[in-house]
Amino acid sequence: MRPQPARVARELALALDVQAEIDRDGLTYREAARRHGCSRQRICRLLALARLAPDIQARVADLTTTTALEALTVEDLRWVAEAMDWGEQWRRFPHGTPTRVMTHHVA
């Protein structure tokens, strides 16, 4: 049986897709919520994941049901994403550090 993406990886992929739709189609959060059949609050919480540093996004995207530690939750990732500085995000990220820490600030 082939490993499936971990829940956190699926949520991140959805967040990136929704953010791309918002950027491409000029949607409001309310319109994006309607399009995806969920609440505006859910969209707001989901889109926090799109602010993760690219290296963290890549690491999370690679997690599968066989490699993910279930202790890594979507709520954990939201807490990481609250930090606008990517270096601070890496200090908060519970599963290791990157080979190079980015210090870009997300606006």
Secondary structure, 3 states (H helix, E strand, C coil): CCCCECHHHHHHHHHHHHHHHHHHHCCCHHHHHHHHCCCHHHHHHHHHHHHCCHHHHHHHHCCECCCCCCCCCHHHHHHHHHCCEHHHHHHHCCCCCCCCCCCCECC
